[in-house]
Amino acid sequence: MPQPDGFLHIQELRMLNLNLTGKLAPELGQLSNLTVLNFMWNHNITGSIPKEIGNIKSLKFLLLSGNQLSGPLADELSFLPNLLMFQVDLNKITGSLPKSFVNLISCRHFHMNNNSISGQIPSELSSMPALIHFLLDNNNLMGNLPPEFSQMPKLRILQLDNSNFGGTEIPASYGNMSNLVKLKNGA
């Protein structure tokens, strides 16, 4: 359907499993009506995730798994109020998780596993009200498991294994997570 400006706009960009190489262009952030950005399983897309993607307020699915993306996650990626699925697993992402990701209030699936993300998991992320899957296993995380995660009302799967957490003690408050069906924190 033509938009109020009289033009047709791209709503979905599905470029998965095409053996693409190169970097994601910052100009992707200009696709203001995009709801799906999918570059999964190309294996040779490199560079960082452009912070300009945070300009796409309509984005619901950011799917970049199975590439060679590297560098830290930009705070600007938290400016996506409609994002339902944020998948960047199986890449080479480094740095810590931005506390600003708490602003991803619609996010249900947060898949950051199999990267090189480091540091403590921000306890602020426990305020993500819609989160169902929280996958951070196989990273370089450290510190302790935030007890605040027990306040996540819809969380069903929490995977944190194969990281560098101080001890394997699971906070007692996790016993109150009535919707949790899977918790992985072992080696």
Summary of the structure (lengths in Angstrom):
residues: 187
radius of gyration: 16.9
end to end distance: 50.9
largest distance: 58.8
contacts: 588
relative contact order: 0.11
helix: 18%
strand: 22%
